[in-house]
Amino acid sequence: MTTTTARRSRTDLAHHHPRVCRTELGGWTWECACGGASARSRTTRLTWHQAFVGALIHSASICP
């Protein structure tokens, strides 16, 4: 007899959940549902690593 427990999806509302996206110009950016985002500049493009680290730093902050 196998029993399974239904998993409940709990949305974490206390922390930010930014996502890293590719820009049209070939760089990378991160954006969050709270309205936060990395700086977007035509002259300076972020590498994937820079955008990822920025998103991690933002995700460590607590939502107001």
N, CA, C, O and CB atoms as a CASP TS submission, in Angstrom:
PFRMAT TS
TARGET T0000
AUTHOR 0000-0000-0000
METHOD Language model
MODEL 1
PARENT N/A
ATOM      1  N   MET     1       0.841  -1.168   0.000  1.00  0.00           N
ATOM      2  CA  MET     1       0.000   0.000   0.000  1.00  0.00           C
ATOM      3  C   MET     1       0.894   1.242   0.000  1.00  0.00           C
ATOM      4  O   MET     1       1.759   1.407   0.860  1.00  0.00           O
ATOM      5  CB  MET     1      -0.961  -0.008   1.216  1.00  0.00           C
ATOM      6  N   THR     2       0.666   2.085  -0.963  1.00  0.00           N
ATOM      7  CA  THR     2       1.431   3.312  -1.078  1.00  0.00           C
ATOM      8  C   THR     2       0.512   4.491  -0.817  1.00  0.00           C
ATOM      9  O   THR     2      -0.552   4.626  -1.422  1.00  0.00           O
ATOM     10  CB  THR     2       2.097   3.427  -2.468  1.00  0.00           C
ATOM     11  N   THR     3       0.939   5.316   0.076  1.00  0.00           N
ATOM     12  CA  THR     3       0.155   6.528   0.341  1.00  0.00           C
ATOM     13  C   THR     3       0.987   7.733  -0.053  1.00  0.00           C
ATOM     14  O   THR     3       2.202   7.763   0.141  1.00  0.00           O
ATOM     15  CB  THR     3      -0.275   6.616   1.841  1.00  0.00           C
ATOM     16  N   THR     4       0.332   8.691  -0.591  1.00  0.00           N
ATOM     17  CA  THR     4       1.018   9.926  -0.961  1.00  0.00           C
ATOM     18  C   THR     4       0.318  11.092  -0.293  1.00  0.00           C
ATOM     19  O   THR     4      -0.888  11.072  -0.050  1.00  0.00           O
ATOM     20  CB  THR     4       1.053  10.113  -2.500  1.00  0.00           C
ATOM     21  N   THR     5       1.083  12.071  -0.016  1.00  0.00           N
ATOM     22  CA  THR     5       0.548  13.283   0.587  1.00  0.00           C
ATOM     23  C   THR     5       0.492  14.361  -0.482  1.00  0.00           C
ATOM     24  O   THR     5       1.482  14.625  -1.163  1.00  0.00           O
ATOM     25  CB  THR     5       1.408  13.742   1.805  1.00  0.00           C
ATOM     26  N   ALA     6      -0.646  14.969  -0.621  1.00  0.00           N
ATOM     27  CA  ALA     6      -0.783  16.051  -1.596  1.00  0.00           C
ATOM     28  C   ALA     6       0.054  17.239  -1.136  1.00  0.00           C
ATOM     29  O   ALA     6      -0.022  17.661   0.018  1.00  0.00           O
ATOM     30  CB  ALA     6      -2.278  16.461  -1.776  1.00  0.00           C
ATOM     31  N   ARG     7       0.841  17.764  -2.043  1.00  0.00           N
ATOM     32  CA  ARG     7       1.663  18.929  -1.718  1.00  0.00           C
ATOM     33  C   ARG     7       0.856  20.197  -1.903  1.00  0.00           C
ATOM     34  O   ARG     7       0.151  20.374  -2.897  1.00  0.00           O
ATOM     35  CB  ARG     7       2.932  18.969  -2.590  1.00  0.00           C
ATOM     36  N   ARG     8       0.975  21.055  -0.939  1.00  0.00           N
ATOM     37  CA  ARG     8       0.314  22.347  -1.040  1.00  0.00           C
ATOM     38  C   ARG     8       1.328  23.366  -1.523  1.00  0.00           C
ATOM     39  O   ARG     8       2.451  23.432  -1.023  1.00  0.00           O
ATOM     40  CB  ARG     8      -0.305  22.775   0.319  1.00  0.00           C
ATOM     41  N   SER     9       0.929  24.137  -2.474  1.00  0.00           N
ATOM     42  CA  SER     9       1.796  25.193  -2.972  1.00  0.00           C
ATOM     43  C   SER     9       1.617  26.414  -2.082  1.00  0.00           C
ATOM     44  O   SER     9       0.540  27.007  -2.026  1.00  0.00           O
ATOM     45  CB  SER     9       1.484  25.530  -4.463  1.00  0.00           C
ATOM     46  N   ARG    10       2.673  26.773  -1.399  1.00  0.00           N
ATOM     47  CA  ARG    10       2.624  27.953  -0.537  1.00  0.00           C
ATOM     48  C   ARG    10       3.439  29.060  -1.179  1.00  0.00           C
ATOM     49  O   ARG    10       4.645  28.917  -1.378  1.00  0.00           O
ATOM     50  CB  ARG    10       3.153  27.634   0.892  1.00  0.00           C
ATOM     51  N   THR    11       2.796  30.136  -1.495  1.00  0.00           N
ATOM     52  CA  THR    11       3.487  31.270  -2.078  1.00  0.00           C
ATOM     53  C   THR    11       4.189  32.040  -0.977  1.00  0.00           C
ATOM     54  O   THR    11       3.577  32.419   0.021  1.00  0.00           O
ATOM     55  CB  THR    11       2.510  32.180  -2.851  1.00  0.00           C
ATOM     56  N   ASP    12       5.466  32.265  -1.167  1.00  0.00           N
ATOM     57  CA  ASP    12       6.262  33.014  -0.200  1.00  0.00           C
ATOM     58  C   ASP    12       6.074  34.503  -0.473  1.00  0.00           C
ATOM     59  O   ASP    12       6.659  35.047  -1.410  1.00  0.00           O
ATOM     60  CB  ASP    12       7.775  32.613  -0.276  1.00  0.00           C
ATOM     61  N   LEU    13       5.268  35.150   0.336  1.00  0.00           N
ATOM     62  CA  LEU    13       4.980  36.564   0.129  1.00  0.00           C
ATOM     63  C   LEU    13       5.954  37.476   0.859  1.00  0.00           C
ATOM     64  O   LEU    13       5.917  38.693   0.673  1.00  0.00           O
ATOM     65  CB  LEU    13       3.579  36.868   0.572  1.00  0.00           C
ATOM     66  N   ALA    14       6.825  36.907   1.685  1.00  0.00           N
ATOM     67  CA  ALA    14       7.734  37.727   2.479  1.00  0.00           C
ATOM     68  C   ALA    14       9.000  38.114   1.721  1.00  0.00           C
ATOM     69  O   ALA    14       9.662  39.082   2.093  1.00  0.00           O
ATOM     70  CB  ALA    14       8.108  36.996   3.740  1.00  0.00           C
ATOM     71  N   HIS    15       9.343  37.390   0.682  1.00  0.00           N
ATOM     72  CA  HIS    15      10.575  37.661  -0.045  1.00  0.00           C
ATOM     73  C   HIS    15      10.282  37.989  -1.504  1.00  0.00           C
ATOM     74  O   HIS    15       9.214  37.676  -2.029  1.00  0.00           O
ATOM     75  CB  HIS    15      11.524  36.468   0.050  1.00  0.00           C
ATOM     76  N   HIS    16      11.238  38.613  -2.130  1.00  0.00           N
ATOM     77  CA  HIS    16      11.135  38.945  -3.549  1.00  0.00           C
ATOM     78  C   HIS    16      11.530  37.735  -4.384  1.00  0.00           C
ATOM     79  O   HIS    16      12.324  36.902  -3.948  1.00  0.00           O
ATOM     80  CB  HIS    16      12.026  40.163  -3.899  1.00  0.00           C
ATOM     81  N   HIS    17      10.972  37.643  -5.583  1.00  0.00           N
ATOM     82  CA  HIS    17      11.290  36.552  -6.504  1.00  0.00           C
ATOM     83  C   HIS    17      11.597  37.128  -7.886  1.00  0.00           C
ATOM     84  O   HIS    17      10.784  37.016  -8.803  1.00  0.00           O
ATOM     85  CB  HIS    17      10.116  35.531  -6.582  1.00  0.00           C
ATOM     86  N   PRO    18      12.776  37.745  -8.035  1.00  0.00           N
ATOM     87  CA  PRO    18      13.123  38.331  -9.333  1.00  0.00           C
ATOM     88  C   PRO    18      13.479  37.256 -10.354  1.00  0.00           C
ATOM     89  O   PRO    18      13.822  36.130  -9.992  1.00  0.00           O
ATOM     90  CB  PRO    18      14.289  39.309  -9.180  1.00  0.00           C
ATOM     91  N   ARG    19      13.395  37.614 -11.629  1.00  0.00           N
ATOM     92  CA  ARG    19      13.798  36.684 -12.684  1.00  0.00           C
ATOM     93  C   ARG    19      14.772  37.380 -13.626  1.00  0.00           C
ATOM     94  O   ARG    19      14.673  38.585 -13.860  1.00  0.00           O
ATOM     95  CB  ARG    19      12.561  36.157 -13.466  1.00  0.00           C
ATOM     96  N   VAL    20      15.701  36.618 -14.156  1.00  0.00           N
ATOM     97  CA  VAL    20      16.725  37.132 -15.061  1.00  0.00           C
ATOM     98  C   VAL    20      16.236  36.926 -16.488  1.00  0.00           C
ATOM     99  O   VAL    20      15.791  35.836 -16.848  1.00  0.00           O
ATOM    100  CB  VAL    20      18.106  36.427 -14.828  1.00  0.00           C
ATOM    101  N   CYS    21      16.322  37.984 -17.301  1.00  0.00           N
ATOM    102  CA  CYS    21      15.825  37.940 -18.680  1.00  0.00           C
ATOM    103  C   CYS    21      16.878  38.480 -19.640  1.00  0.00           C
ATOM    104  O   CYS    21      17.698  39.321 -19.273  1.00  0.00           O
ATOM    105  CB  CYS    21      14.515  38.746 -18.814  1.00  0.00           C
ATOM    106  N   ARG    22      16.844  37.990 -20.861  1.00  0.00           N
ATOM    107  CA  ARG    22      17.731  38.475 -21.924  1.00  0.00           C
ATOM    108  C   ARG    22      17.105  39.723 -22.541  1.00  0.00           C
ATOM    109  O   ARG    22      15.898  39.756 -22.778  1.00  0.00           O
ATOM    110  CB  ARG    22      17.973  37.369 -23.016  1.00  0.00           C
ATOM    111  N   THR    23      17.913  40.747 -22.803  1.00  0.00           N
ATOM    112  CA  THR    23      17.404  41.969 -23.424  1.00  0.00           C
ATOM    113  C   THR    23      17.491  41.861 -24.937  1.00  0.00           C
ATOM    114  O   THR    23      18.155  40.975 -25.476  1.00  0.00           O
ATOM    115  CB  THR    23      18.185  43.201 -22.930  1.00  0.00           C
ATOM    116  N   GLU    24      16.809  42.779 -25.612  1.00  0.00           N
ATOM    117  CA  GLU    24      16.831  42.803 -27.079  1.00  0.00           C
ATOM    118  C   GLU    24      18.216  43.125 -27.618  1.00  0.00           C
ATOM    119  O   GLU    24      18.564  42.722 -28.727  1.00  0.00           O
ATOM    120  CB  GLU    24      15.826  43.820 -27.605  1.00  0.00           C
ATOM    121  N   LEU    25      19.002  43.847 -26.840  1.00  0.00           N
ATOM    122  CA  LEU    25      20.326  44.275 -27.289  1.00  0.00           C
ATOM    123  C   LEU    25      21.415  43.247 -27.011  1.00  0.00           C
ATOM    124  O   LEU    25      22.582  43.485 -27.322  1.00  0.00           O
ATOM    125  CB  LEU    25      20.688  45.574 -26.630  1.00  0.00           C
ATOM    126  N   GLY    26      21.052  42.114 -26.433  1.00  0.00           N
ATOM    127  CA  GLY    26      22.028  41.062 -26.195  1.00  0.00           C
ATOM    128  C   GLY    26      22.567  40.983 -24.786  1.00  0.00           C
ATOM    129  O   GLY    26      23.327  40.067 -24.472  1.00  0.00           O
ATOM    130  N   GLY    27      22.198  41.911 -23.933  1.00  0.00           N
ATOM    131  CA  GLY    27      22.643  41.868 -22.545  1.00  0.00           C
ATOM    132  C   GLY    27      21.636  41.122 -21.681  1.00  0.00           C
ATOM    133  O   GLY    27      20.741  40.447 -22.189  1.00  0.00           O
ATOM    134  N   TRP    28      21.796  41.254 -20.377  1.00  0.00           N
ATOM    135  CA  TRP    28      20.911  40.587 -19.426  1.00  0.00           C
ATOM    136  C   TRP    28      20.388  41.599 -18.429  1.00  0.00           C
ATOM    137  O   TRP    28      21.044  42.606 -18.161  1.00  0.00           O
ATOM    138  CB  TRP    28      21.639  39.435 -18.700  1.00  0.00           C
ATOM    139  N   THR    29      19.224  41.345 -17.883  1.00  0.00           N
ATOM    140  CA  THR    29      18.615  42.198 -16.878  1.00  0.00           C
ATOM    141  C   THR    29      17.830  41.331 -15.909  1.00  0.00           C
ATOM    142  O   THR    29      17.543  40.171 -16.205  1.00  0.00           O
ATOM    143  CB  THR    29      17.703  43.266 -17.530  1.00  0.00           C
ATOM    144  N   TRP    30      17.485  41.879 -14.766  1.00  0.00           N
ATOM    145  CA  TRP    30      16.587  41.170 -13.857  1.00  0.00           C
ATOM    146  C   TRP    30      15.432  42.086 -13.528  1.00  0.00           C
ATOM    147  O   TRP    30      15.577  43.308 -13.508  1.00  0.00           O
ATOM    148  CB  TRP    30      17.322  40.711 -12.561  1.00  0.00           C
ATOM    149  N   GLU    31      14.276  41.483 -13.268  1.00  0.00           N
ATOM    150  CA  GLU    31      13.094  42.253 -12.902  1.00  0.00           C
ATOM    151  C   GLU    31      12.291  41.486 -11.873  1.00  0.00           C
ATOM    152  O   GLU    31      12.328  40.256 -11.824  1.00  0.00           O
ATOM    153  CB  GLU    31      12.230  42.569 -14.139  1.00  0.00           C
ATOM    154  N   CYS    32      11.570  42.225 -11.057  1.00  0.00           N
ATOM    155  CA  CYS    32      10.808  41.637  -9.958  1.00  0.00           C
ATOM    156  C   CYS    32       9.369  42.148 -10.017  1.00  0.00           C
ATOM    157  O   CYS    32       9.111  43.240 -10.523  1.00  0.00           O
ATOM    158  CB  CYS    32      11.461  41.974  -8.582  1.00  0.00           C
ATOM    159  N   ALA    33       8.445  41.358  -9.501  1.00  0.00           N
ATOM    160  CA  ALA    33       7.031  41.743  -9.492  1.00  0.00           C
ATOM    161  C   ALA    33       6.779  42.978  -8.631  1.00  0.00           C
ATOM    162  O   ALA    33       5.761  43.649  -8.805  1.00  0.00           O
ATOM    163  CB  ALA    33       6.178  40.587  -8.992  1.00  0.00           C
ATOM    164  N   CYS    34       7.685  43.290  -7.706  1.00  0.00           N
ATOM    165  CA  CYS    34       7.510  44.465  -6.848  1.00  0.00           C
ATOM    166  C   CYS    34       7.785  45.761  -7.604  1.00  0.00           C
ATOM    167  O   CYS    34       7.508  46.848  -7.097  1.00  0.00           O
ATOM    168  CB  CYS    34       8.427  44.373  -5.631  1.00  0.00           C
ATOM    169  N   GLY    35       8.330  45.650  -8.817  1.00  0.00           N
ATOM    170  CA  GLY    35       8.672  46.828  -9.603  1.00  0.00           C
ATOM    171  C   GLY    35      10.163  47.087  -9.650  1.00  0.00           C
ATOM    172  O   GLY    35      10.623  47.943 -10.405  1.00  0.00           O
ATOM    173  N   GLY    36      10.920  46.356  -8.850  1.00  0.00           N
ATOM    174  CA  GLY    36      12.369  46.504  -8.864  1.00  0.00           C
ATOM    175  C   GLY    36      12.969  45.879 -10.116  1.00  0.00           C
ATOM    176  O   GLY    36      12.460  44.880 -10.624  1.00  0.00           O
ATOM    177  N   ALA    37      14.040  46.464 -10.604  1.00  0.00           N
ATOM    178  CA  ALA    37      14.705  45.933 -11.792  1.00  0.00           C
ATOM    179  C   ALA    37      16.120  46.481 -11.855  1.00  0.00           C
ATOM    180  O   ALA    37      16.436  47.505 -11.248  1.00  0.00           O
ATOM    181  CB  ALA    37      13.919  46.291 -13.083  1.00  0.00           C
ATOM    182  N   SER    38      16.964  45.780 -12.602  1.00  0.00           N
ATOM    183  CA  SER    38      18.323  46.268 -12.791  1.00  0.00           C
ATOM    184  C   SER    38      18.285  47.483 -13.710  1.00  0.00           C
ATOM    185  O   SER    38      17.334  47.671 -14.469  1.00  0.00           O
ATOM    186  CB  SER    38      19.243  45.157 -13.375  1.00  0.00           C
ATOM    187  N   ALA    39      19.311  48.291 -13.636  1.00  0.00           N
ATOM    188  CA  ALA    39      19.386  49.480 -14.481  1.00  0.00           C
ATOM    189  C   ALA    39      19.489  49.055 -15.941  1.00  0.00           C
ATOM    190  O   ALA    39      20.253  48.154 -16.284  1.00  0.00           O
ATOM    191  CB  ALA    39      20.593  50.371 -14.083  1.00  0.00           C
ATOM    192  N   ARG    40      18.723  49.704 -16.782  1.00  0.00           N
ATOM    193  CA  ARG    40      18.753  49.388 -18.217  1.00  0.00           C
ATOM    194  C   ARG    40      19.425  50.538 -18.940  1.00  0.00           C
ATOM    195  O   ARG    40      18.934  51.667 -18.920  1.00  0.00           O
ATOM    196  CB  ARG    40      17.313  49.136 -18.785  1.00  0.00           C
ATOM    197  N   SER    41      20.534  50.254 -19.569  1.00  0.00           N
ATOM    198  CA  SER    41      21.293  51.275 -20.274  1.00  0.00           C
ATOM    199  C   SER    41      21.719  50.734 -21.629  1.00  0.00           C
ATOM    200  O   SER    41      22.086  49.565 -21.751  1.00  0.00           O
ATOM    201  CB  SER    41      22.522  51.723 -19.450  1.00  0.00           C
ATOM    202  N   ARG    42      21.671  51.576 -22.637  1.00  0.00           N
ATOM    203  CA  ARG    42      22.111  51.140 -23.966  1.00  0.00           C
ATOM    204  C   ARG    42      23.634  51.032 -24.046  1.00  0.00           C
ATOM    205  O   ARG    42      24.163  50.273 -24.858  1.00  0.00           O
ATOM    206  CB  ARG    42      21.601  52.109 -25.037  1.00  0.00           C
ATOM    207  N   THR    43      24.336  51.791 -23.205  1.00  0.00           N
ATOM    208  CA  THR    43      25.793  51.790 -23.288  1.00  0.00           C
ATOM    209  C   THR    43      26.432  50.686 -22.456  1.00  0.00           C
ATOM    210  O   THR    43      27.509  50.198 -22.800  1.00  0.00           O
ATOM    211  CB  THR    43      26.328  53.124 -22.849  1.00  0.00           C
ATOM    212  N   THR    44      25.789  50.293 -21.378  1.00  0.00           N
ATOM    213  CA  THR    44      26.353  49.271 -20.503  1.00  0.00           C
ATOM    214  C   THR    44      25.428  48.067 -20.469  1.00  0.00           C
ATOM    215  O   THR    44      24.269  48.175 -20.067  1.00  0.00           O
ATOM    216  CB  THR    44      26.579  49.824 -19.077  1.00  0.00           C
ATOM    217  N   ARG    45      25.945  46.918 -20.892  1.00  0.00           N
ATOM    218  CA  ARG    45      25.163  45.686 -20.866  1.00  0.00           C
ATOM    219  C   ARG    45      25.670  44.800 -19.745  1.00  0.00           C
ATOM    220  O   ARG    45      26.875  44.618 -19.578  1.00  0.00           O
ATOM    221  CB  ARG    45      25.237  44.946 -22.223  1.00  0.00           C
ATOM    222  N   LEU    46      24.738  44.252 -18.976  1.00  0.00           N
ATOM    223  CA  LEU    46      25.119  43.333 -17.909  1.00  0.00           C
ATOM    224  C   LEU    46      25.386  41.947 -18.477  1.00  0.00           C
ATOM    225  O   LEU    46      24.717  41.504 -19.411  1.00  0.00           O
ATOM    226  CB  LEU    46      24.025  43.268 -16.832  1.00  0.00           C
ATOM    227  N   THR    47      26.372  41.270 -17.902  1.00  0.00           N
ATOM    228  CA  THR    47      26.571  39.861 -18.229  1.00  0.00           C
ATOM    229  C   THR    47      25.526  39.066 -17.457  1.00  0.00           C
ATOM    230  O   THR    47      24.891  39.589 -16.541  1.00  0.00           O
ATOM    231  CB  THR    47      28.035  39.381 -17.882  1.00  0.00           C
ATOM    232  N   TRP    48      25.350  37.799 -17.831  1.00  0.00           N
ATOM    233  CA  TRP    48      24.384  36.962 -17.127  1.00  0.00           C
ATOM    234  C   TRP    48      24.748  36.876 -15.652  1.00  0.00           C
ATOM    235  O   TRP    48      23.869  36.937 -14.792  1.00  0.00           O
ATOM    236  CB  TRP    48      24.322  35.552 -17.751  1.00  0.00           C
ATOM    237  N   HIS    49      26.027  36.736 -15.351  1.00  0.00           N
ATOM    238  CA  HIS    49      26.480  36.608 -13.965  1.00  0.00           C
ATOM    239  C   HIS    49      26.155  37.867 -13.168  1.00  0.00           C
ATOM    240  O   HIS    49      25.684  37.765 -12.035  1.00  0.00           O
ATOM    241  CB  HIS    49      27.989  36.327 -13.917  1.00  0.00           C
ATOM    242  N   GLN    50      26.394  39.046 -13.729  1.00  0.00           N
ATOM    243  CA  GLN    50      26.096  40.298 -13.034  1.00  0.00           C
ATOM    244  C   GLN    50      24.600  40.430 -12.748  1.00  0.00           C
ATOM    245  O   GLN    50      24.207  40.843 -11.657  1.00  0.00           O
ATOM    246  CB  GLN    50      26.581  41.494 -13.861  1.00  0.00           C
ATOM    247  N   ALA    51      23.766  40.079 -13.732  1.00  0.00           N
ATOM    248  CA  ALA    51      22.313  40.154 -13.543  1.00  0.00           C
ATOM    249  C   ALA    51      21.855  39.147 -12.497  1.00  0.00           C
ATOM    250  O   ALA    51      20.986  39.452 -11.681  1.00  0.00           O
ATOM    251  CB  ALA    51      21.579  39.906 -14.874  1.00  0.00           C
ATOM    252  N   PHE    52      22.430  37.955 -12.517  1.00  0.00           N
ATOM    253  CA  PHE    52      22.057  36.914 -11.564  1.00  0.00           C
ATOM    254  C   PHE    52      22.415  37.321 -10.138  1.00  0.00           C
ATOM    255  O   PHE    52      21.614  37.139  -9.221  1.00  0.00           O
ATOM    256  CB  PHE    52      22.741  35.594 -11.922  1.00  0.00           C
ATOM    257  N   VAL    53      23.608  37.867  -9.948  1.00  0.00           N
ATOM    258  CA  VAL    53      24.030  38.314  -8.615  1.00  0.00           C
ATOM    259  C   VAL    53      23.142  39.466  -8.134  1.00  0.00           C
ATOM    260  O   VAL    53      22.766  39.507  -6.963  1.00  0.00           O
ATOM    261  CB  VAL    53      25.520  38.754  -8.631  1.00  0.00           C
ATOM    262  N   GLY    54      22.808  40.392  -9.022  1.00  0.00           N
ATOM    263  CA  GLY    54      21.903  41.482  -8.656  1.00  0.00           C
ATOM    264  C   GLY    54      20.534  40.972  -8.237  1.00  0.00           C
ATOM    265  O   GLY    54      19.942  41.481  -7.285  1.00  0.00           O
ATOM    266  N   ALA    55      20.029  39.965  -8.948  1.00  0.00           N
ATOM    267  CA  ALA    55      18.735  39.368  -8.605  1.00  0.00           C
ATOM    268  C   ALA    55      18.810  38.656  -7.258  1.00  0.00           C
ATOM    269  O   ALA    55      17.868  38.725  -6.469  1.00  0.00           O
ATOM    270  CB  ALA    55      18.285  38.382  -9.701  1.00  0.00           C
ATOM    271  N   LEU    56      19.923  37.973  -6.988  1.00  0.00           N
ATOM    272  CA  LEU    56      20.085  37.301  -5.696  1.00  0.00           C
ATOM    273  C   LEU    56      20.109  38.302  -4.546  1.00  0.00           C
ATOM    274  O   LEU    56      19.493  38.073  -3.505  1.00  0.00           O
ATOM    275  CB  LEU    56      21.367  36.468  -5.687  1.00  0.00           C
ATOM    276  N   ILE    57      20.809  39.393  -4.733  1.00  0.00           N
ATOM    277  CA  ILE    57      20.866  40.424  -3.693  1.00  0.00           C
ATOM    278  C   ILE    57      19.470  40.993  -3.448  1.00  0.00           C
ATOM    279  O   ILE    57      19.075  41.197  -2.300  1.00  0.00           O
ATOM    280  CB  ILE    57      21.850  41.556  -4.093  1.00  0.00           C
ATOM    281  N   HIS    58      18.728  41.247  -4.515  1.00  0.00           N
ATOM    282  CA  HIS    58      17.365  41.771  -4.374  1.00  0.00           C
ATOM    283  C   HIS    58      16.457  40.756  -3.691  1.00  0.00           C
ATOM    284  O   HIS    58      15.610  41.132  -2.880  1.00  0.00           O
ATOM    285  CB  HIS    58      16.790  42.151  -5.747  1.00  0.00           C
ATOM    286  N   SER    59      16.622  39.481  -4.006  1.00  0.00           N
ATOM    287  CA  SER    59      15.739  38.452  -3.435  1.00  0.00           C
ATOM    288  C   SER    59      15.973  38.266  -1.938  1.00  0.00           C
ATOM    289  O   SER    59      15.110  37.734  -1.239  1.00  0.00           O
ATOM    290  CB  SER    59      15.947  37.121  -4.157  1.00  0.00           C
ATOM    291  N   ALA    60      17.126  38.696  -1.442  1.00  0.00           N
ATOM    292  CA  ALA    60      17.420  38.559  -0.015  1.00  0.00           C
ATOM    293  C   ALA    60      16.706  39.615   0.823  1.00  0.00           C
ATOM    294  O   ALA    60      16.640  39.498   2.047  1.00  0.00           O
ATOM    295  CB  ALA    60      18.918  38.649   0.218  1.00  0.00           C
ATOM    296  N   SER    61      16.174  40.640   0.172  1.00  0.00           N
ATOM    297  CA  SER    61      15.487  41.687   0.924  1.00  0.00           C
ATOM    298  C   SER    61      14.045  41.277   1.222  1.00  0.00           C
ATOM    299  O   SER    61      13.453  40.472   0.503  1.00  0.00           O
ATOM    300  CB  SER    61      15.515  43.016   0.148  1.00  0.00           C
ATOM    301  N   ILE    62      13.504  41.837   2.274  1.00  0.00           N
ATOM    302  CA  ILE    62      12.143  41.523   2.717  1.00  0.00           C
ATOM    303  C   ILE    62      11.171  42.515   2.086  1.00  0.00           C
ATOM    304  O   ILE    62      11.442  43.715   2.049  1.00  0.00           O
ATOM    305  CB  ILE    62      12.036  41.559   4.274  1.00  0.00           C
ATOM    306  N   CYS    63      10.052  42.021   1.597  1.00  0.00           N
ATOM    307  CA  CYS    63       9.021  42.885   1.002  1.00  0.00           C
ATOM    308  C   CYS    63       8.418  43.801   2.061  1.00  0.00           C
ATOM    309  O   CYS    63       8.270  43.409   3.219  1.00  0.00           O
ATOM    310  CB  CYS    63       7.910  42.036   0.337  1.00  0.00           C
ATOM    311  N   PRO    64       8.076  45.004   1.666  1.00  0.00           N
ATOM    312  CA  PRO    64       7.430  45.919   2.621  1.00  0.00           C
ATOM    313  C   PRO    64       6.002  45.488   2.913  1.00  0.00           C
ATOM    314  O   PRO    64       5.308  46.140   3.693  1.00  0.00           O
ATOM    315  CB  PRO    64       7.439  47.355   2.082  1.00  0.00           C
TER
END
